[in-house]
Amino acid sequence: MEIIIGRDAEASKLMIAVGQLKKLIGAEGSVPKSVSRPHCCITINSDGTYELKNLKAQNVTYVNGVPIEVKKVTEKDVVELGEDHFLLDWSLVSQFKPKVADIRPLKKIWDQYNKDTLELTVKQNKFNALRTGTGIITMAAIACGFIIGRENSGMIYTILYSVAILLSLTFFIKSYVDASKLPKERMKLNEKFQRDYACPHCKRHFSQPYDQLSLNDNCPYCKSLFRK
């Protein structure tokens, strides 16, 4: 984010501009003509630090009494504009300073959500795979009847069918329980994700994966700068 600081040509007031937003501050004639119309620029980095840049060669911008072209500064530094040493009031600049949103913890939330979602899917798929075991056992019982003969394989046939029936009953009960349990777990997981994977300031949920979200410089909703 860039803040342009200079002098309004008509009223000789302090001019501070951010994008299309322009603000005139102070009484008419309060800013000396040694301050250019676009005099200097303050860039606010994603970590909240400032970088001050003198915009024209004929301008003079002082930091703690020393002329500079480009310098990292803090609100404790004394910034003066022009040969008349017009003092810049940091409180005026801080009005334009956006909030900084630390999105680094969101990576862990995103990764955990994907891990939990995958575990639920794998859990369901494993159970579905086990359910096919009843069919395999039933087919084995039938195969024994054909290969060995129904009379010679009676005991094996009975055991296999009994196991198949028992497993079918077990899987039916588990399917009945999971029919309400798994959707509730997934809903609870999604609700937690919707709540936690959000902007630290405006609390709006992000739909982008973290890798894509971290490519942005600020929140698309409240415009807070991202600390990454």
Legacy VTK file of the C-alpha trace (Angstrom):
# vtk DataFile Version 3.0
C-alpha trace
ASCII
DATASET POLYDATA
POINTS 228 float
0.000 0.000 0.000
1.337 3.440 -1.002
0.562 6.772 0.641
1.470 9.858 -1.407
2.262 12.957 0.656
2.640 16.494 -0.700
1.166 19.975 -0.940
-2.166 20.907 -2.456
-1.380 23.428 -5.212
-4.447 25.627 -4.709
-4.791 25.865 -0.923
-1.217 24.990 0.148
-2.598 22.444 2.584
-1.029 19.093 3.359
-2.242 16.529 0.844
-2.353 12.799 1.642
-3.572 10.431 -1.074
-4.167 6.686 -1.104
-5.306 5.469 -4.503
-8.384 7.521 -5.445
-8.829 8.742 -1.865
-7.386 12.214 -1.315
-7.481 14.228 1.894
-6.449 17.859 2.538
-5.311 18.656 6.068
-4.594 21.883 7.954
-5.239 25.555 7.381
-4.882 27.237 4.012
-1.268 28.230 3.386
0.009 26.039 6.242
2.369 24.058 3.999
5.387 25.924 2.542
6.067 25.903 -1.198
9.315 24.008 -0.668
7.041 20.966 -0.293
6.218 19.624 -3.763
2.729 18.580 -4.760
3.738 14.914 -4.849
6.683 15.138 -2.468
7.272 11.689 -0.985
5.721 8.271 -0.774
5.309 6.001 2.233
4.919 2.320 1.400
3.333 0.138 4.071
4.715 -3.374 3.748
2.806 -6.585 4.487
4.512 -6.839 7.898
3.316 -3.341 8.850
6.701 -1.619 8.430
7.189 1.661 6.526
9.463 2.588 3.638
9.848 6.296 2.829
10.822 7.405 -0.672
11.649 10.882 -1.975
9.691 11.212 -5.254
11.653 13.868 -7.164
15.304 14.800 -7.384
14.517 18.456 -6.630
12.618 17.476 -3.477
14.297 17.202 -0.114
13.017 14.736 2.470
14.692 14.498 5.861
14.676 11.616 8.345
16.061 12.656 11.723
17.696 15.661 10.059
19.422 13.648 7.294
18.326 13.923 3.620
17.263 10.579 2.180
16.121 9.081 -1.098
14.760 5.747 0.177
14.768 4.610 3.793
12.901 2.268 6.113
11.314 4.322 8.884
9.166 3.948 11.969
6.709 6.292 13.646
9.475 7.221 16.083
11.523 8.826 13.289
11.259 12.572 12.633
10.267 13.133 8.986
10.516 16.653 7.512
9.614 17.827 4.017
11.341 20.499 1.935
14.011 23.057 2.701
11.664 24.631 5.266
11.674 21.351 7.235
7.898 20.981 7.333
7.248 18.391 10.069
5.151 15.395 9.067
2.630 14.396 11.722
2.690 10.573 11.954
-0.805 10.502 13.436
-2.109 11.751 10.076
-0.386 8.912 8.245
-1.541 6.262 10.695
-5.173 7.103 9.831
-4.548 5.522 6.443
-2.612 2.556 7.751
-4.630 -0.627 7.160
-4.886 -3.406 9.684
-2.489 -6.313 9.344
-3.972 -9.811 9.341
-1.604 -12.630 10.249
-2.795 -15.505 8.054
0.088 -17.880 8.845
-1.995 -19.938 11.352
-4.532 -20.561 8.579
-2.135 -22.947 6.846
-2.361 -25.380 9.766
-6.170 -25.069 9.775
-6.329 -25.764 6.025
-3.978 -28.754 6.259
-5.863 -30.224 9.235
-9.217 -29.830 7.476
-7.950 -31.681 4.417
-6.437 -34.406 6.593
-9.680 -34.891 8.556
-11.782 -34.884 5.381
-9.507 -37.465 3.801
-9.686 -39.667 6.903
-13.497 -39.628 6.817
-13.474 -40.567 3.129
-10.920 -43.354 3.650
-12.907 -44.634 6.621
-16.071 -44.848 4.492
-14.238 -46.468 1.577
-12.621 -49.084 3.824
-15.991 -50.020 5.263
-17.499 -50.293 1.789
-14.603 -52.552 0.791
-15.187 -54.785 3.829
-18.848 -55.130 2.929
-17.859 -56.936 -0.250
-16.391 -59.650 1.972
-19.850 -61.120 2.617
-20.337 -61.675 -1.089
-16.910 -63.283 -1.405
-17.636 -65.677 1.481
-21.030 -66.578 -0.006
-19.413 -67.253 -3.380
-16.790 -69.425 -1.648
-19.543 -71.485 -0.010
-21.231 -72.024 -3.364
-17.901 -72.891 -4.982
-17.241 -75.524 -2.307
-20.610 -77.060 -3.072
-19.746 -77.374 -6.729
-16.147 -78.502 -6.311
-16.389 -80.871 -3.365
-20.072 -81.667 -3.594
-22.922 -80.606 -1.351
-22.809 -83.869 0.657
-19.032 -83.731 1.302
-18.885 -79.981 2.009
-21.918 -79.673 4.243
-20.006 -78.500 7.300
-17.841 -76.043 5.354
-20.873 -74.839 3.430
-22.801 -74.229 6.653
-19.895 -72.439 8.340
-19.257 -70.143 5.393
-22.907 -69.266 5.039
-23.182 -68.633 8.778
-20.140 -66.327 8.680
-21.589 -64.512 5.663
-24.934 -64.016 7.429
-23.206 -62.820 10.621
-21.037 -60.361 8.708
-24.023 -59.113 6.736
-25.887 -58.462 9.968
-22.834 -56.708 11.479
-22.350 -54.514 8.424
-26.064 -53.701 8.313
-25.990 -52.498 11.912
-22.823 -50.474 11.316
-24.268 -48.980 8.108
-27.404 -47.991 9.991
-25.351 -46.279 12.717
-22.968 -44.600 10.257
-25.889 -43.356 8.169
-26.362 -40.612 10.763
-22.938 -40.605 12.440
-20.686 -39.870 9.444
-22.802 -36.986 8.050
-22.837 -35.418 11.522
-19.047 -35.748 11.778
-18.641 -34.195 8.343
-21.079 -31.373 9.166
-19.260 -30.664 12.442
-15.928 -30.665 10.605
-17.225 -28.237 7.964
-18.754 -25.911 10.570
-15.445 -25.718 12.437
-13.588 -25.070 9.182
-16.028 -22.322 8.183
-15.493 -20.661 11.572
-11.703 -21.010 11.840
-10.534 -20.544 8.233
-11.379 -16.848 8.137
-9.850 -13.375 8.177
-8.523 -12.579 11.681
-10.141 -9.115 11.466
-13.462 -9.300 9.627
-14.058 -13.019 10.354
-15.225 -13.656 6.773
-14.598 -17.208 5.603
-12.021 -17.819 2.873
-12.902 -20.327 0.161
-9.469 -20.390 -1.481
-6.852 -23.039 -0.641
-4.098 -21.587 1.531
-1.488 -21.724 -1.249
-3.705 -19.517 -3.427
-4.817 -17.295 -0.542
-1.213 -16.513 0.403
-0.596 -15.112 -3.085
-2.908 -12.190 -2.240
-1.605 -9.081 -0.515
-4.726 -8.334 1.483
-8.122 -9.602 2.562
-10.663 -9.370 -0.295
-13.339 -8.273 2.196
-11.841 -5.833 4.726
-8.596 -5.104 2.801
-6.388 -5.882 5.803
-2.790 -6.486 4.734
-1.741 -10.130 4.919
1.226 -11.048 7.077
2.605 -14.222 5.462
LINES 1 229
228 0 1 2 3 4 5 6 7 8 9 10 11 12 13 14 15 16 17 18 19 20 21 22 23 24 25 26 27 28 29 30 31 32 33 34 35 36 37 38 39 40 41 42 43 44 45 46 47 48 49 50 51 52 53 54 55 56 57 58 59 60 61 62 63 64 65 66 67 68 69 70 71 72 73 74 75 76 77 78 79 80 81 82 83 84 85 86 87 88 89 90 91 92 93 94 95 96 97 98 99 100 101 102 103 104 105 106 107 108 109 110 111 112 113 114 115 116 117 118 119 120 121 122 123 124 125 126 127 128 129 130 131 132 133 134 135 136 137 138 139 140 141 142 143 144 145 146 147 148 149 150 151 152 153 154 155 156 157 158 159 160 161 162 163 164 165 166 167 168 169 170 171 172 173 174 175 176 177 178 179 180 181 182 183 184 185 186 187 188 189 190 191 192 193 194 195 196 197 198 199 200 201 202 203 204 205 206 207 208 209 210 211 212 213 214 215 216 217 218 219 220 221 222 223 224 225 226 227
